Amino acid sequence: MPTEGEFINISNMNFDVTDGQATLLERVDKACKEIRPIEDECYTRDLVNDQTIPILARAHLLGLLVPKRYGDGQGVDPVTYALAAERIGQEGLGPAAFFSVHTALCQMTLVRWGTEEQKARFLPPATRGDSILAFGLTEPNAGSDPASLTTSFEEKDGKFILSGQKTWISLGSTAKSVLIFAYPRGKKEGMCTFLVDSKSPGFKAERIKEKLGLRTSDTSTLYLDQVEVSREDLLGPRGKGLSVALSGLMEGRLGVAAGCVGVTHDCFNESLRCAGLRSENGKLVGENQSVQRHIGLVSTNLEAAKLLTLRAAFVKQRYLEHGDDKEQRDDVDLAITKAKYFASNASLDAADRGTQIFNAAGRSLGNRCARHFADARVSVIFEGANEILEQKIALGSLGKTFEAYS
Ligand SMILES: Cc1cc2nc3c(=O)[nH]c(=O)nc-3n(C[C@H](O)[C@H](O)[C@H](O)COP(=O)(O)OP(=O)(O)OC[C@H]3O[C@@H](n4cnc5c(N)ncnc54)[C@H](O)[C@@H]3O)c2cc1C
């Protein structure tokens, strides 16, 4: 197992923001300023923010990673993408989760596994925000272990007929097309991935209400009752559904990691604001050593999370430029897993400390740290629960022979 060498050599990482990145980040910043007041209102009123999509679409941000030949694809590199996702994360995990699911988890799964015909059909509208994508893997009894899913398909008259249930699916009620993972009926191998049109007869989406956290984001349960899918909408080779799912999750994890850096950044800014503004008995909150301890820890974690995330993006960039084997792909996977694991934990910790600095005021939904606190609880669960990622990271050092279950 390589631990150094050209591919993962980080000595020549350079994260100085280029002119091109600065221009893009200005556009992202402008869009984020438009999103903020709407997000504030939606959060307190427990409404899904349906303006994030058109705002990001108008700013040409919904196809950042997609090659330029598809619609509004911008073809940026992973480091630039991570910087943009981080800025969006400052608006909250709701917008960050939307951005990551649509532009990384789903679009990049299509880029990697789609046929040329599928890419030409699905990517242009997705990059323009005319068609939103969702990733339907989790089921009521299949989360951390996607291989245990029970959604199934059979083949009839040259079509696939899908039945089953998916739950906790981001954008499930918003999406026009959903990637659905299913086994051949009666089997526990040969998983396939399908691009399912949400308008198909037998497909129903139901929004999950009264969630703790991610209140502005659509999370839904999907019901598939004999849904017909044509042969052209099988994504990736037959029987390779699990590989499709795992590669998608790797893409999504980088988006989540970057979004969490943004959340941590916002908690840090809010904590500083409270520390420097509020005073009690002539003493500023930030003059208390206990508060300084919170700020010192969050400041350090913010930098560490950002560096791990940019490093992961850099390693991925290297892979896209030069990589061609499975071992190198595993290095990318491990770097991204570490970034998601650390950045999500850091965001939860920063939100916790931020609410403690605000104290009573940090119990209100109008308080940004309080909102991040509820949201960040989700970031340590989705795109791989952190307990699972911890094991994955350990096995990256110990080797797969140490796997307890396979
Ligand atoms: C807001 C939100 C949005 C989501 N969006 C999507 C989406 O767009 N698409 C999608 O497919 N899914 C989505 N999910 C689902 C998410 O990916 C799953 O919740 C996650 O994979 C964990 O699965 P689970 O909830 O079934 O927990 P389980 O897997 O049942 O885990 C329960 C507990 O057991 C632990 N555990 C399980 N297995 C092991 C193990 N082998 N070793 C150690 N500990 C273990 C877990 O860490 C956890 O503490 C979303 C979830 C949320 C909350």
The ligand as an SDF file (V2000), in Angstrom:
LIG
                    3D

 53 58  0  0  0  0  0  0  0  0999 V2000
  -31.4410   14.2400    6.0400 C   0  0  0  0  0  0  0  0  0  0  0  0
  -30.9690   12.9660    5.4120 C   0  0  0  0  0  0  0  0  0  0  0  0
  -30.7740   12.9200    4.0360 C   0  0  0  0  0  0  0  0  0  0  0  0
  -30.4010   11.7170    3.4180 C   0  0  0  0  0  0  0  0  0  0  0  0
  -30.2660   11.6730    2.0460 N   0  0  0  0  0  0  0  0  0  0  0  0
  -30.0810   10.4660    1.4240 C   0  0  0  0  0  0  0  0  0  0  0  0
  -30.1060   10.3590    0.0010 C   0  0  0  0  0  0  0  0  0  0  0  0
  -30.2100   11.3650   -0.7230 O   0  0  0  0  0  0  0  0  0  0  0  0
  -29.9950    9.1260   -0.5560 N   0  0  0  0  0  0  0  0  0  0  0  0
  -29.8580    7.9860    0.1880 C   0  0  0  0  0  0  0  0  0  0  0  0
  -29.7900    6.9130   -0.3800 O   0  0  0  0  0  0  0  0  0  0  0  0
  -29.8070    8.0640    1.5610 N   0  0  0  0  0  0  0  0  0  0  0  0
  -29.9290    9.2550    2.1890 C   0  0  0  0  0  0  0  0  0  0  0  0
  -29.9120    9.3490    3.5640 N   0  0  0  0  0  0  0  0  0  0  0  0
  -29.7580    8.1250    4.3460 C   0  0  0  0  0  0  0  0  0  0  0  0
  -28.3830    7.9820    4.9790 C   0  0  0  0  0  0  0  0  0  0  0  0
  -27.4110    7.7840    4.0070 O   0  0  0  0  0  0  0  0  0  0  0  0
  -28.4860    6.8150    5.9900 C   0  0  0  0  0  0  0  0  0  0  0  0
  -29.2480    7.3110    7.0730 O   0  0  0  0  0  0  0  0  0  0  0  0
  -27.1220    6.3470    6.4620 C   0  0  0  0  0  0  0  0  0  0  0  0
  -26.4810    5.6350    5.4540 O   0  0  0  0  0  0  0  0  0  0  0  0
  -27.2250    5.4530    7.7110 C   0  0  0  0  0  0  0  0  0  0  0  0
  -28.1740    4.4530    7.5400 O   0  0  0  0  0  0  0  0  0  0  0  0
  -29.3190    4.2340    8.6410 P   0  0  0  0  0  0  0  0  0  0  0  0
  -29.9110    5.5400    9.0010 O   0  0  0  0  0  0  0  0  0  0  0  0
  -30.2180    3.1740    8.1270 O   0  0  0  0  0  0  0  0  0  0  0  0
  -28.5660    3.7250    9.9320 O   0  0  0  0  0  0  0  0  0  0  0  0
  -28.0680    2.2250   10.2240 P   0  0  0  0  0  0  0  0  0  0  0  0
  -27.1980    1.7640    9.1290 O   0  0  0  0  0  0  0  0  0  0  0  0
  -29.2300    1.3880   10.5770 O   0  0  0  0  0  0  0  0  0  0  0  0
  -27.2000    2.4490   11.5030 O   0  0  0  0  0  0  0  0  0  0  0  0
  -27.7370    2.4760   12.8410 C   0  0  0  0  0  0  0  0  0  0  0  0
  -26.5650    2.5890   13.8080 C   0  0  0  0  0  0  0  0  0  0  0  0
  -25.7510    1.4200   13.7420 O   0  0  0  0  0  0  0  0  0  0  0  0
  -24.4250    1.7630   13.4010 C   0  0  0  0  0  0  0  0  0  0  0  0
  -23.8930    0.7480   12.4920 N   0  0  0  0  0  0  0  0  0  0  0  0
  -24.5310    0.1540   11.4420 C   0  0  0  0  0  0  0  0  0  0  0  0
  -23.7150   -0.7330   10.8390 N   0  0  0  0  0  0  0  0  0  0  0  0
  -22.5490   -0.7010   11.5120 C   0  0  0  0  0  0  0  0  0  0  0  0
  -21.2980   -1.3900   11.3670 C   0  0  0  0  0  0  0  0  0  0  0  0
  -21.0930   -2.3180   10.4250 N   0  0  0  0  0  0  0  0  0  0  0  0
  -20.3220   -1.0860   12.2550 N   0  0  0  0  0  0  0  0  0  0  0  0
  -20.4880   -0.1670   13.2040 C   0  0  0  0  0  0  0  0  0  0  0  0
  -21.6430    0.5200   13.3920 N   0  0  0  0  0  0  0  0  0  0  0  0
  -22.6530    0.2610   12.5600 C   0  0  0  0  0  0  0  0  0  0  0  0
  -24.5240    3.1220   12.7180 C   0  0  0  0  0  0  0  0  0  0  0  0
  -23.3360    3.8460   12.8020 O   0  0  0  0  0  0  0  0  0  0  0  0
  -25.6410    3.7580   13.5040 C   0  0  0  0  0  0  0  0  0  0  0  0
  -25.1610    4.3160   14.6960 O   0  0  0  0  0  0  0  0  0  0  0  0
  -30.2110   10.5530    4.2120 C   0  0  0  0  0  0  0  0  0  0  0  0
  -30.3560   10.6180    5.6090 C   0  0  0  0  0  0  0  0  0  0  0  0
  -30.7230   11.8060    6.2090 C   0  0  0  0  0  0  0  0  0  0  0  0
  -30.8760   11.8340    7.7040 C   0  0  0  0  0  0  0  0  0  0  0  0
  1  2  1  0
  2  3  1  0
  2 52  2  0
  3  4  2  0
  4  5  1  0
  4 50  1  0
  5  6  2  0
  6  7  1  0
  6 13  1  0
  7  8  2  0
  7  9  1  0
  9 10  1  0
 10 11  2  0
 10 12  1  0
 12 13  2  0
 13 14  1  0
 14 15  1  0
 14 50  1  0
 15 16  1  0
 16 17  1  0
 16 18  1  0
 18 19  1  0
 18 20  1  0
 20 21  1  0
 20 22  1  0
 22 23  1  0
 23 24  1  0
 24 25  2  0
 24 26  1  0
 24 27  1  0
 27 28  1  0
 28 29  2  0
 28 30  1  0
 28 31  1  0
 31 32  1  0
 32 33  1  0
 33 34  1  0
 33 48  1  0
 34 35  1  0
 35 36  1  0
 35 46  1  0
 36 37  1  0
 36 45  1  0
 37 38  2  0
 38 39  1  0
 39 40  1  0
 39 45  2  0
 40 41  1  0
 40 42  2  0
 42 43  1  0
 43 44  2  0
 44 45  1  0
 46 47  1  0
 46 48  1  0
 48 49  1  0
 50 51  2  0
 51 52  1  0
 52 53  1  0
M  END
$$$$
